[in-house]
Amino acid sequence: MPRLRVGVLFGGRSGEHEVSLASAYAVMQALDGAGFEVIPIGIDKGGRWLVGGEAWPQLRATAKVAIGPGEETRPVPRGTLPVPLGGSAVEPVGGGGFVASQGEWLRGLDVIFPVLHGPYGEDGTVQGLLDLLDAPYVGCGVAGSAVCMDKILCKRVLGAAAVPQADYVEVLRSVWERRPDEVRRRVDRLGYPCFVKPANLGSSVGISKVHHAGELDAALDEAARYDRRLLVEEGIEDAHEIEISVLGNDEPVVSVPGEIVPCHEFYDYDAKYLAGESRELIPAPLPPEVTRAIQDAAVKAFVALDCAGMARIDFLVTRGEHRIYLNEVNTIPGFTPISMYPKLWAATGIPFADLCRRLIELALERHADRGRNETSI
């Protein structure tokens, strides 16, 4: 039986480009070890598509951080991958650009595994492209991806589904720039501390914790660098930061919960990817009934948001009273060696390679189900 050819899609035009490369490195290693034929598909920061042997070294060479173990000192030969992917390289098509190739890069691939974090990858844009090309792909579809990426729309859907979450204020960048006093008054009514976030970004990029009114302006300016819509969210004090991994399509299953003990005041970008000093407690030290309640809320949110394949859902759980607040839904969670999504499944009994294999099975299952839809009358 021929090996399935999996296109791993990584890089992208977002602030999480380097995180995507780190995730892709681990995913390509796992897929190769699990017997798949892996084709790297890279998107550089300018939006240019690179396929095959040229994709990895060109994107890795522009990365601001080391991607794989020892890569900061090991040169990557041009036209090869720094992982054992024998025989998988293909020639770039159409000058390396998707428009020029008119989709030829997809020819011969059985399934796409997007490992694109943030805008132009996790937000439904690439998913729409793959749907137009009728290509099976891992993860959520257009609607689920778009809504989960948009923190404000996500909160609206979760509110309609009665999933508990922190109170919040929506802010337009244009309103902040033109009528700052109005925005300050609205946030004052919400109270401090609070968190200011871009509506469409992940990995804690652009997020600030605001302890008092004197810090608000700088936080809004920082978030406004990344999006035109901003979210100011109630700060939940003295709480466990809990994460749950979800896997499945119509009948999702959940992992054991894990607790993040950040090395910084909150789990920001440096704490996640650079400092390396945050601690993880797996499984999270919670009473069984609280664990079940979090798992139930994660499934409820996954279904309400029409997610598919995978998601990592983050919660805040207050100490003592154990009040539960859903904090965020990530439809393409990190797959780096220190990422919680695969670690939680490993602790639940699904190793990394098996997890990747299961995600590909779910992608093919979902594509087959979508193929049942009639498209003509």
N, C-alpha and C positions, 0 to 999 in steps of 0.2 A: 504494500500500500504506500503510495507516495506521501512524503511529508507535507503537511499543510504549510503553505507559504504565508507568513505573517508579516505585514508591513507595520513596523513600529514608528509612529509619527511623533516627533519631538522637536523641541526648540521653541519657535514661535515669536510673535511680535508682542511680548508682554514683559512686565517687570519680573516675571517668574521664569524667564528663559533659562537661567542657570539651574534652577530647581528642576525644570523639565529634563535637562541633560542628565542630571544626577539620577533621576527616576528612570530614564530610558536606559542608562548604563546597567542598572540592576535588572530591569525587565528583559533586556536583550540577553544577558547572561543566563537568566532563568529559563527563557524560552528555548535557547539553544541547547541547554542541558536537558530540557524535557523532550527533545527530539523534533522541534519545529525548525523550519528553514526561515531565517529572519532576514528581512530586507529593511535596512534603515532608511527612513524618509525624514529628512531634516528641513526645517524652515528657519532661515536665518533672521536676524533682527530687522532686516529690511523687507522681509516677506518673500524672499526668493526660495524656491523649493529645490532641494538637492536629493537625489535618489541614489541609493546603493553605496558603493565603497567611498565615494567622495563626501557623503553626508556627514558622517561622524567626525572625521578629522578636521574638516573645515569649521564646523560649529564648535567643536571642543577647543580649537585653537583660539577662538575669540572669547571663550568663557572667562569670567572674572574670578571664578573659584575653581579649585581642583575638583574633578568629577569622580574619578575612581581611585582606589587605593594605589598610591605610588605614582599617579599620573603627573604630579607636579614636577617629577624628575625624569619620567620616561617619555622620550619622544614618540609621537604617533606617526608611523610611516604614511606618506600620502597615498590615498586610495585603499587603505586597509582600516580595519576596526581593531581596537585594543581589546577585543574579546574573541574567543574562538568560534567564529562563524564561518567555517570553511565552506566555500562554494556558494555563498549567499549573495556575493556582490553582483550588482547589475550596473550597466552603463547609465549615466544620467541621460535623461531624455529631453529633447527640445531645448537644449541650452540650460537645463536646470530650472526652468520656470514652468509653473503649472499652466498658465495661459498658453504658452508656446506648445506645451506637450499635449494639450487638449485631453487630459486624463490618461495618456498612455502609461504614466507611471503606475497606474492601477492594474495594468494588464498582467494576468498570471498570478495575482495575489488572491488568496482565499479569504482573508479577513484583515482588517486594520485594527491595530491596538494603539489608540491615541494616548499619549502621555504628555499632553499639552496642558499646562496649568495656567489659569487666568484667562484674560480676554483673548479672543481669536483662537480659542482652542477648547476651553471648558464652558463656553457661553452659548453653545448651539450653532456657532458659525460654521465650524468644520463639520459638525454633525449634519447640518443642512446640505453641505457640499457632498458628503458621502451618501446621503439619502438620494440626492439627484443622480448620483452615479450608480445607485442601487448596490452599494457595497456594504457587506456586513461589517460592523465595528463594535468594539467593546464599549460598554457604558451606556449612559442615558441618551435618549433621543433629543431632538431639537427643543421641545417644550420644557422637559425636565431640566436639561442643561441650562437653558436661558433663565428660567425662574430661579433655580438654585444659585446661579452665579450672581444674580441681582439680589442683594441682601434685603432691599426694600420690598420687592415683589414677593420674595420668599416669605418675609414676615407677614405679608397680607394673606397669602395662601394658608400659612400655618395658623394664623388667627382664625380664619374661616373654619379650619379643621379642629379648632379648640386644642391645639398643642400649646402647652405653657411656654411663654417666652418673656423676656424683659421688655419693659416699656421703652418707647423710642420716639424720636423726632426726625422727620424727613427735611432735608435742606437742599435747595438748589444752589449750585456754585454762583449762578448769576444773582440770586437773591442775596447771598452772603456778600458779594462784592458791591451790590447797590444799596442794600438796606441792612447793614450789619447789626444795628441796634435791635431791629425786629428779631433777628435770629438769636441774639444774645438773650432777649427776654424769653423766647420760647425754651431755650436750653435751661435758663435759670429756673423755670417752672418744673422742668424735668428733674433737676437737682444734680448735686455732685456727690461723689465722683461719677464720671460718665466716660464712655468711650466714643471717640470720633473715628469713623471709618469711611473709605470710599465705598460706594454701593457695589461696584463691580471690580473686585480684585480679591486675591487670596493671599495665603502665606503671611498674613499680618502686615503686608506692605502698606504703608501709609496710615497705619492705625496708631492712635495715641490714647493714653489714659490721661484724662483731665481731672486733676484733684480739686481745683477751684476755678473760679471765673477768670482769674488772671492768666490761666493757661489755655483758655478756649480759643482765642484768636489764632495762635500759632498752630494749634491742632487742626483747626478748620482749613487754614492755609496749606498745611501739609497734605491733608486728605484731598484737597481741591487740585493738587498737582496731578492726581491720577484719575479723576472722574468728575463729571459735571453734576452728579447726584451724590449727596453725602448722607450718612446715617449717624445720628447721635443717639447712643444707646445707654440706658440706665446701667450704672455700675452695680453689679451684685457683689456685695461685700462678704468676705470670709467664706469663700465657697471652694469646693473641690472642682478642678477642671477635668471633666470626664469625657472620654471619647469611646465611641462604639463603631465597629465596622459592620456594614450591611452588605449582603451578597445575594443576588437572585434577580428574578424578573417579576412574575406575577405572585410568587409565593416566596418572599425574601426571608432569609435567616440572618441572625445576628450573632456577633462574637461576644466573648466576655468583655466587660468594660475595662478600660485602662485609665489610670489617673496620671496627669502630667503635673509634675512639681517643677515649675519653671525656675531657671537660674536668675531670671530678671523678674521685675514686678509682675509682668504678665508674659504670656507666651508669644513674644514678638519674633520678627524674622531672624535676628541674631540668635535668640535662644533656640529656635527650631533648627537652624542649619549651620551656624558658624561657631557659637560658643562651645557646644558639645558638653555642657555641664548640667543641663536640665535632667531631672530624674523621672523615670516612669515606674509606676506601680501596676503590675499586671499579674493577676486581676486586681482591680481597684478594691481597696478595703472598705466595702460598703455592706450594710445589712442585706440579706438575700431579697427582702421585699423591695428595697430601693433599687437593687440591680434589676429585678424583674420590671419595675415601673419604668426605668430608663430604657430597657430593651423594648418594652411595649410602645413607648413614645417614639423610639427610633423607627420601628416598623410602621407606625401610624403616619409619621412624617414622610417616609420613603414612598408609601402608597399615595398619600395625598398629593405629593409633588410629581407623581408619575415618573419616578426614578426607575432605572433598569441597570442590571449588571452589578454596579458597585456604588457605594457612597460611604464616606466617613462622616458621622454625625456627632457634633460636639455639644456637650451640655455643661451647665454650671449647676452644682448641687450644694446648697447651703449646709454648713456644718451644724450639727445639732438637730435642727428641724428637718433637714433633708428635703427642702423644697427644690423642685426640679425646673430648670429653665433651659429650653433648647437654644443654643447659641449660634450654630452655623451648620450648614450642610455642604459638604465638598464632594462633587460628583466625579472628579478625577483627583483623588487624594494622592499625596506623595508616596512614591515607591522607592525612596532612597533607603540605604541600609539602616537609617535611624528613624524611618517613618513608622507611625503607629498603625496604619491600615494593615500592612502585612504582618507586623508583630502581633497584633491582636488576633489575627486568624491563626498564626503559628501557635499561640497559646491556647487557642480553641481546638486545635487539632488539624489545621490545614497548612502544611508547609508552603513556602513561597512558590516553588515551581508548580505544585498542585493548584495553588490559588490562581496562577496565571492560566493554567490549562482550563480550569473551571470557568474563568472569565471569557475565554475564547468559546467554550461550549455555549455559554449563555448568549454570546453575541450571535452565533450561528442559529441558535434556537429562536431568538427574537427576530432575526432577519427572515427566517422561514415563516414565522407567524405573520409578519408584516406582508409577506408575499401572498398570503391568502386574501388580502383586501382586493376587491374588484376595482378596477380603474377605468372601466368603461360601462356605459349603460346601453 
